[in-house]
Amino acid sequence: MHPRRPTVVYVHGIGNKVRPELLKSQWDQALFGRDMAGASRMAYWAALRYEKPLPDFRPDPLDGAPVAYAESAGAAAETMTEMKESGRAAESGLFAEPEEFVALTVSEAWRECGAVGLEGRGGEGRAGPDGERAVAEGALVDWLRDMTYLAETLGSAETGGDAEGEDGGGALPLELLPLPRPVRTAVFRELARHTFRDVHAYFFGGAGPAIRGVVAKALDGLDGGPLVVVGHSLGSVVAYEVLRERGQEVELLVTVGSPLAITEVQDQLARPPAVPEGVLAWRNASDLRDLVALDHTLRPEFGPPERITDLLVTNDSGNHHGIGPYLSQPPVREPVQRIFDHLA
């Protein structure tokens, strides 16, 4: 009897995305080198937070594009210079001091939460909005601050500059975008800002149940064949929580660029950290320069450790967090392809 075909379910990460069909195709190409048709599904939750998708084939700014609609490094540098001179960059937090950037980003996240209601994790143990705010800030702001300081360091080092200068010689060999230091720093800061906003909305802004519902729906109605789940960034958190709740059998869970190892994120999980009951194997991959994955090892906290493999890989996207470079790394793609080649 021919075995039932495997299925891969993708869970995307922070920020707005292109339309779901195109996003699924992009992940298929990065992971398999071909379109997987009905053998893959995209748990597309961006529509819950963003009014309309990104335009087709525009670079995702959260994959490392210098600014949302810059067409070249020169245009990006010119835009940043104009913003800096006009003061708009300071207002947006791009060139504010790290502490000021953190304060602006936290305020922005709470204004966004206020628009949908401060529901949090069902409200347990909360003393209204003020208590909710105290819990949220204590849990996540330290992470945001660490991300911001690392953004300053990377923004300087990867263009050969120093903490005070603009740009210098001798860029690191893994540098992808030949940008001056303020622009490079802005790339990383935008990643920190969007990460915090979406994670904050997921845990404290009432967005969590609906996002988890999208993932649960994508996991329903499968034919019982081997299941692979791939989660990126915040999507790895959502995938983990849904699998932890369901206990559904998963041949392989793959998380890339994940914040799950961060203590401040673990503190907000609905259940204590552990490998979801039905997950037979878990591979967690990150780049050392990825701001979102400041801690790179899940094995110490998520037992049983023999089911988890932590991997350090190279992600040469502009901010070292982009999904395509993660999925194309052999340690990420080969175990997935083996499941499909062997069992399809």
Residue pairs with C-beta under 8 A, 6 or more apart in sequence:
3 225
3 343
4 223
4 224
4 225
4 226
5 39
5 223
5 225
5 343
5 344
6 39
6 225
6 226
6 227
6 228
6 251
6 339
6 340
6 343
6 344
7 39
7 40
7 41
7 222
7 223
7 225
7 226
7 227
7 228
8 31
8 36
8 39
8 40
8 41
8 227
8 228
8 229
8 230
8 336
8 340
9 40
9 41
9 42
9 43
9 215
9 218
9 219
9 227
9 228
9 229
9 230
9 239
10 24
10 27
10 40
10 41
10 42
10 43
10 230
10 231
10 232
10 235
11 43
11 45
11 215
11 218
11 229
11 230
11 231
11 232
11 235
11 236
11 238
11 239
12 23
12 27
12 42
12 43
12 44
12 45
12 46
12 232
12 233
12 235
12 323
13 62
13 231
13 232
13 233
13 234
13 235
13 236
13 257
13 323
14 62
14 194
14 195
14 197
14 198
14 199
14 233
14 234
14 292
15 46
15 60
15 61
15 62
15 194
15 198
16 46
16 49
16 50
16 53
16 54
17 23
17 44
17 46
17 50
17 53
17 54
17 60
18 26
18 53
18 54
18 55
18 56
18 57
18 58
18 60
19 53
19 56
20 42
20 44
20 47
20 53
22 56
22 57
23 42
23 44
24 40
24 41
24 42
24 44
25 35
26 323
26 324
27 40
27 42
27 230
27 323
27 327
28 34
28 35
28 36
28 40
29 35
30 323
30 324
30 326
30 327
30 328
30 333
31 230
31 327
31 328
31 332
31 333
31 336
31 337
32 333
32 336
32 337
32 340
39 340
39 344
41 218
42 218
43 214
43 215
43 217
43 218
43 219
43 235
43 238
43 239
44 214
45 210
45 211
45 214
45 215
45 235
45 238
46 53
47 53
48 207
48 210
48 211
48 214
49 198
49 201
49 207
54 60
58 69
59 65
60 322
61 67
61 68
61 190
62 190
62 191
62 194
62 319
62 321
62 322
63 317
63 318
63 319
63 321
63 322
63 323
63 324
64 176
64 177
64 187
64 191
64 317
64 318
64 319
64 320
64 321
64 322
65 187
65 318
66 73
66 76
66 77
66 80
66 177
66 179
66 183
66 184
66 186
66 187
66 318
67 76
67 79
67 80
67 186
67 190
70 76
70 79
73 177
73 178
73 179
73 183
76 179
76 183
77 179
77 180
77 183
80 89
80 94
80 180
80 182
80 183
80 186
83 89
83 92
83 94
84 90
84 94
84 95
84 182
89 95
89 186
90 96
92 104
93 100
93 101
93 104
93 105
93 189
93 193
94 182
94 185
94 186
94 189
94 190
95 182
95 185
95 186
96 104
98 145
98 148
98 149
98 152
99 145
101 148
101 189
101 192
101 193
102 141
102 144
102 145
102 148
105 144
105 192
105 193
105 196
105 197
106 137
106 141
106 144
106 196
108 193
108 197
109 196
109 197
109 200
109 201
109 205
110 133
110 136
110 200
112 197
112 200
112 201
112 205
113 200
113 201
113 204
113 205
113 206
116 201
116 205
116 206
116 207
117 205
117 206
118 129
118 132
118 133
118 204
118 205
118 206
119 205
119 206
120 126
120 132
120 135
120 136
120 203
120 204
120 206
121 203
121 204
121 208
121 268
121 270
123 132
125 135
126 132
126 135
132 204
135 204
136 200
136 203
136 204
139 203
139 264
139 267
139 268
140 196
140 199
140 200
140 203
140 264
140 265
140 268
142 264
143 196
143 259
143 262
143 264
143 265
143 294
144 192
144 196
146 294
147 191
147 192
147 195
147 196
147 291
147 292
147 294
148 189
148 192
150 188
150 291
150 294
151 185
151 188
151 189
151 191
151 192
151 291
152 163
152 185
154 184
154 185
154 188
154 289
154 291
155 161
155 181
155 182
155 184
155 185
155 186
155 187
155 188
155 189
156 162
156 163
156 165
156 181
156 184
156 185
157 172
158 171
158 172
158 174
158 175
158 184
159 167
159 168
159 171
159 175
159 178
159 179
159 180
159 181
159 184
160 167
160 168
160 169
160 170
160 171
160 172
161 167
161 168
161 180
161 181
162 168
165 181
166 180
166 181
166 182
167 180
167 181
171 178
174 314
174 316
176 316
176 317
176 318
177 183
177 184
177 187
177 318
179 187
187 318
187 319
188 291
188 319
191 291
191 292
191 319
191 321
192 291
195 233
195 234
195 259
195 291
195 292
198 234
199 234
199 237
199 259
199 265
201 207
202 208
202 211
202 234
202 237
202 238
203 268
211 238
212 238
212 241
212 242
212 245
215 238
215 239
215 242
216 242
216 246
219 227
219 229
219 242
219 246
219 248
225 343
226 251
226 339
226 343
227 248
227 249
227 250
227 251
228 250
228 251
228 252
228 253
228 254
228 336
228 339
229 239
229 243
229 250
229 252
229 253
229 254
230 239
230 254
230 255
230 256
230 327
230 336
231 237
231 238
231 239
231 240
231 253
231 254
231 255
231 256
231 258
232 255
232 256
232 257
232 258
232 323
232 326
233 256
233 257
233 258
233 259
233 292
233 321
234 259
236 255
236 256
236 257
236 258
236 259
236 260
237 258
237 259
237 260
237 265
237 269
239 253
239 255
240 253
240 255
240 260
240 269
240 276
241 269
241 270
241 271
243 250
243 253
243 276
243 278
243 279
244 269
244 270
244 271
244 274
244 276
244 277
245 270
245 271
246 276
246 278
247 276
247 277
247 278
248 276
248 278
249 278
249 280
250 276
250 278
250 279
250 280
251 280
251 281
251 339
252 280
252 281
252 282
252 283
252 335
252 336
252 339
253 276
253 279
253 281
253 282
253 283
254 282
254 283
254 284
254 285
254 332
254 335
254 336
255 282
255 283
255 284
255 285
255 298
256 284
256 285
256 286
256 323
256 326
256 327
256 332
257 285
257 286
257 287
257 290
257 292
257 293
257 315
257 321
257 323
257 326
258 284
258 286
258 292
258 293
258 298
259 265
259 292
259 293
259 294
260 266
260 273
260 284
260 298
260 302
261 284
261 293
261 294
261 295
261 296
261 297
261 298
261 301
262 293
262 294
262 295
263 295
266 273
266 301
273 298
273 301
273 302
274 302
274 303
275 282
275 302
275 303
275 304
275 307
275 308
279 307
280 307
281 307
281 309
281 335
282 298
282 302
282 307
282 308
282 309
283 308
283 309
283 311
283 331
283 332
283 335
284 296
284 297
284 298
284 308
284 309
284 310
284 311
285 310
285 311
285 312
285 313
285 326
285 329
285 331
285 332
286 293
286 296
286 311
286 312
286 313
287 293
287 312
287 313
287 314
287 315
287 320
287 321
287 326
288 296
288 312
289 315
289 320
290 315
290 319
290 320
290 321
291 319
291 320
291 321
292 321
293 321
296 310
296 312
297 310
298 308
298 310
299 305
299 308
299 310
302 308
311 331
311 332
313 326
313 329
313 331
313 332
314 325
314 329
315 321
315 322
315 325
315 326
315 329
316 325
317 324
317 325
326 332
327 333
